[in-house]
Amino acid sequence: MLASMEAVRRLMDLRHRGRAEDLPAVLAAAAPLLDAEAATVLLVDYGQVALHPLRGTTVDTATTLTVEGTPAGRAFVTAEQQWLDGKLWLPLLHGAERLGVLELQVKEYPPASTRHDLEVIAALVAELIASRRFYGDAVEHTRRRLPMQLPAEIIWNQLPPLTFAVDGTMVSAVLEPCYEVGGDAFDYAANGDLLHVALFDTVGHGISASALTTLTLNTYRNARRSGLSLIDTCRSIDKWIHAQYPGAFVTALIAELDMPTGAYRRISAGHPAELFLREGRMLPQLPTPNTLPLGLGHMLRRPPQVIEAQLQPADALVFYTDGITEARDESGTLFGVDRLGDFMLEALRAGTPAPEAMRRLIHTIVSYENGELRDDATAAMLQWRRHALEDLG
């Protein structure tokens, strides 16, 4: 049996004193306790293209590995252990958020009991990365492959993790260009049985757009945390945008999902309708828009309209900004809603997990525009199934 508890104790010391950049040295010292010659943290970059050794790593064998075509990448993509030629890769998951992988160099493939202990170690490492990342810049230095523009810095610091799951319900999102995005944003929160999800697309670009997006996100959170209804949430955001940025506007989808029942309610403020996917087909779009873009509501006397729909288990909703559907290839052909729907349906048929479907989607969009996006492109996927307790009942 591994001396894994001693390894746990050494790692746990970082919870109270230590930085993310101290983790590689602690892992290197703890590796023999895990029957490993080396232990290395590899974090995924912002573009989700490659896995990079955490800043502070001094192991000679540590190297950057691509997500595509490597065992480490498969561990990241599938969230399952991978083994090849004396190396074991375990996914680093913070909740449902994919951070990277833990690479262990071992003499032989560990037995099942040992692999279970190593999974616990990997989970602890992921928690330490998530909790220590805010006390220094090692994680950011590792994940950034290009200089991040200030508008993108502002937006990324506002956003929740890209992926969240509770019971069988999952939300996963992507943003691109990840080092320059300034006008798009998403948010979510699970409060009791209610899941709140929102996607915003701010007019303009650069620092002014990121400032407006910051106001929008925080006004949305303030309204949500104050217990306001969807209608009053829209009114609150609309009021503050009009007061602080006269003439500016933000399109938005603001939604609520009752997780035990699948009852879905939303308002589209001048935003494209979400894709509604069920059993391998795309259902008719829900009515949109239901009010003017946020910031222009004073031009309309009637209140926003709430649209309701009943989800069935395994239904998926795909939110997106126009940077996705209005991406153009060399001939000027739009990517379009139909192509987006086909892409997502194929991902669902293949059983691709939502985070991986989103990663592949954004890479497809970037490739479609030959690596040069004309606009921010953001998408989020919401998959629903009943609570586990409901299923057992």
Residue pairs with C-beta under 8 A, 6 or more apart in sequence:
1 113
1 114
2 33
2 34
2 35
2 114
2 117
3 33
4 33
4 34
4 117
4 118
4 120
4 121
6 30
6 33
7 30
7 33
7 34
7 121
8 120
8 121
8 124
10 26
10 29
10 30
10 33
11 23
11 26
11 27
11 30
11 121
11 124
11 125
11 128
12 124
13 26
14 22
14 23
14 26
14 128
14 132
15 128
15 131
18 26
18 132
19 132
19 135
19 136
19 138
20 54
20 55
20 56
20 128
20 129
20 132
20 133
20 135
20 136
20 138
20 139
21 54
21 55
21 56
21 136
21 138
22 56
23 41
23 54
23 56
23 125
23 128
23 129
23 132
24 40
24 41
24 53
24 54
24 56
24 57
24 58
24 59
25 56
25 58
27 39
27 40
27 41
27 125
28 38
28 39
28 58
28 59
30 39
31 37
31 38
31 39
31 104
34 104
34 117
34 118
34 121
35 106
35 107
35 110
35 114
36 104
36 105
36 106
37 105
37 106
37 107
38 59
38 61
38 62
38 103
38 104
38 105
39 102
39 103
39 104
39 105
40 53
40 54
40 57
40 59
40 61
40 62
40 102
40 103
40 104
40 105
41 53
41 54
41 57
41 92
41 100
41 102
41 103
41 125
41 129
42 51
42 52
42 53
42 54
42 62
42 64
42 65
42 72
42 100
42 101
42 102
42 103
43 51
43 52
43 54
43 92
43 99
43 100
43 129
43 139
43 142
43 143
44 50
44 51
44 52
44 67
44 76
44 98
44 99
44 100
44 143
45 51
45 52
45 142
45 143
45 144
45 145
46 143
46 144
46 145
46 148
46 178
46 179
47 145
47 176
47 178
48 67
48 174
48 359
48 362
48 363
49 66
49 67
49 145
49 363
50 64
50 65
50 66
50 67
50 145
51 64
51 65
51 66
51 67
51 72
51 73
51 76
51 100
51 101
52 64
52 142
52 143
52 145
53 59
53 62
53 63
53 64
53 142
54 129
54 138
54 139
54 142
55 138
55 139
55 141
55 142
56 138
61 105
62 103
65 72
65 73
66 73
67 73
67 76
67 77
67 359
71 82
71 83
71 84
71 87
71 89
72 82
72 89
72 101
72 103
74 80
74 82
74 89
75 81
75 82
75 89
75 90
75 91
75 101
76 91
76 98
76 100
76 101
77 356
77 359
78 91
78 353
78 356
79 91
79 93
79 98
79 353
80 91
81 88
81 89
81 90
81 91
81 115
81 119
82 88
82 89
83 89
83 109
86 105
86 106
86 107
86 108
87 103
87 104
87 105
87 106
88 103
88 104
88 106
88 109
88 110
88 115
88 118
89 101
89 102
89 103
89 104
90 101
90 102
90 104
90 118
90 119
90 122
91 98
91 101
91 102
91 122
92 98
92 99
92 100
92 101
92 102
92 122
92 125
92 126
92 129
93 99
93 122
93 123
93 126
94 126
94 127
94 129
94 130
94 161
95 161
95 163
95 164
95 165
96 163
96 164
96 165
96 170
96 172
96 355
97 130
97 161
97 162
97 163
97 164
98 162
98 163
98 355
99 126
99 129
99 130
102 118
102 121
102 122
102 125
104 118
110 118
129 139
132 139
133 139
133 140
144 179
146 179
147 179
148 156
148 179
149 179
149 180
149 182
150 207
150 210
151 180
151 181
151 182
151 205
151 206
151 207
151 209
151 210
152 177
152 178
152 179
152 180
152 181
152 182
152 210
154 182
154 207
154 210
154 211
154 213
154 214
155 175
155 181
155 182
155 184
155 185
155 210
155 213
155 214
156 178
156 181
158 185
158 213
158 214
158 217
158 218
159 175
159 185
159 186
159 187
160 186
160 187
160 188
160 189
162 172
162 173
162 174
162 355
162 358
163 170
163 171
163 172
163 173
163 354
163 355
164 170
164 171
164 172
164 188
164 190
165 171
166 190
166 195
166 259
167 259
167 385
167 386
167 387
167 388
167 389
168 313
168 383
168 384
168 385
168 386
168 387
168 388
168 391
169 195
169 257
169 259
169 382
169 383
169 384
169 385
170 354
170 381
170 382
170 383
171 188
171 195
171 197
171 354
171 380
171 381
171 382
172 354
172 355
172 357
172 358
172 380
172 381
173 186
173 358
173 378
173 379
173 380
173 381
174 358
174 359
174 361
174 362
174 378
174 379
174 380
175 181
175 184
175 185
175 186
175 362
175 376
175 377
175 378
176 323
176 362
176 365
176 366
176 373
176 376
176 377
176 378
177 366
177 373
177 376
177 377
181 376
181 378
182 202
182 205
182 206
182 207
182 209
182 210
182 213
182 376
183 201
183 202
183 203
183 204
183 205
183 209
183 210
183 212
183 213
183 376
184 199
184 200
184 201
184 202
184 213
184 321
184 323
184 376
184 377
184 378
185 199
185 200
185 202
185 213
185 216
185 217
185 378
186 197
186 198
186 199
186 200
186 319
186 378
186 380
187 196
187 197
187 198
187 200
187 217
187 220
187 221
188 195
188 196
188 197
188 198
188 380
189 195
189 196
189 221
189 224
190 196
190 259
191 224
193 258
193 259
193 260
194 256
194 257
194 258
194 259
195 256
195 257
195 259
195 382
196 224
196 255
196 256
197 253
197 255
197 256
197 257
197 319
197 380
197 382
198 220
198 252
198 253
198 254
198 255
199 252
199 253
199 271
199 319
199 320
199 321
199 378
199 380
200 213
200 216
200 217
200 220
200 250
200 251
200 252
201 250
201 251
201 252
201 271
201 321
201 322
201 323
201 376
201 378
202 209
202 210
202 212
202 213
202 216
202 248
202 250
203 209
203 212
203 248
203 249
203 250
203 293
204 212
204 248
205 376
212 241
212 245
212 248
212 250
213 250
215 240
215 241
215 244
215 245
216 237
216 241
216 250
216 252
216 294
219 236
219 237
219 240
219 241
220 233
220 237
220 254
222 236
223 232
223 233
223 236
223 237
224 233
228 236
230 254
230 255
230 256
230 265
230 266
230 267
230 304
230 306
231 267
231 303
231 304
231 306
233 254
234 252
234 254
234 267
234 269
234 291
234 294
234 297
234 304
235 297
235 303
235 304
237 250
237 252
237 294
238 269
238 294
238 295
238 296
238 297
238 298
239 297
241 248
241 249
241 250
241 294
241 295
242 295
242 296
242 297
242 298
245 295
247 295
248 295
249 270
249 292
249 293
249 294
249 295
249 296
250 269
250 293
250 294
250 295
251 269
251 270
251 271
251 293
251 294
251 321
252 267
252 268
252 269
252 270
252 271
252 293
252 294
253 266
253 267
253 268
253 269
253 271
253 274
253 319
254 266
254 267
254 269
255 264
255 265
255 266
255 267
255 274
255 317
255 382
256 264
256 265
256 266
257 263
257 264
257 265
257 311
257 382
257 384
258 264
259 384
259 386
259 387
260 386
260 387
260 390
262 310
262 311
262 312
262 313
262 315
262 384
262 386
263 308
263 310
263 311
264 308
264 309
264 310
264 311
264 317
265 306
265 307
265 308
265 309
266 274
266 286
266 306
266 307
267 290
267 291
267 304
267 305
267 306
267 307
268 286
268 287
268 288
268 289
268 290
268 291
268 307
269 289
269 290
269 291
269 292
269 293
269 294
269 297
269 304
270 289
270 291
270 292
270 293
270 294
270 296
271 288
271 289
271 293
271 321
272 288
272 320
272 321
272 322
272 325
272 337
273 285
273 286
273 287
273 288
274 285
274 286
274 317
274 318
274 319
274 320
275 282
275 285
275 316
275 317
275 318
275 320
275 337
275 340
275 341
275 344
276 282
276 283
276 284
276 285
276 286
276 309
276 315
276 317
277 283
277 315
277 316
277 317
277 318
277 341
277 344
277 345
277 348
278 312
278 314
278 315
278 316
279 314
280 345
280 348
280 349
281 345
282 341
282 345
286 307
286 309
287 305
287 307
288 307
290 304
290 305
290 306
290 307
291 297
291 300
291 303
291 304
291 305
292 299
292 300
297 304
311 317
311 384
313 384
313 385
313 386
314 383
314 384
314 385
315 383
315 384
316 344
316 348
316 354
316 381
316 382
316 383
316 384
317 381
317 382
317 384
318 340
318 344
318 379
318 380
318 381
318 382
319 379
319 380
319 381
319 382
320 340
320 377
320 378
320 379
320 380
321 375
321 376
321 377
321 378
321 379
322 375
323 365
323 373
323 374
323 375
323 376
323 377
323 378
324 335
324 340
324 361
324 365
324 377
324 378
324 379
325 334
325 335
325 336
325 337
325 340
326 334
326 335
326 374
326 375
327 334
327 335
327 365
327 368
327 369
327 373
327 374
327 375
327 377
328 334
328 335
328 368
328 369
328 374
329 335
329 368
329 369
329 370
330 370
335 365
335 368
340 361
343 361
343 364
344 357
344 361
344 381
347 356
347 357
347 360
347 361
348 357
352 360
354 381
354 383
357 381
358 379
358 380
358 381
361 379
362 377
362 379
365 373
365 377
366 373
366 377
385 391
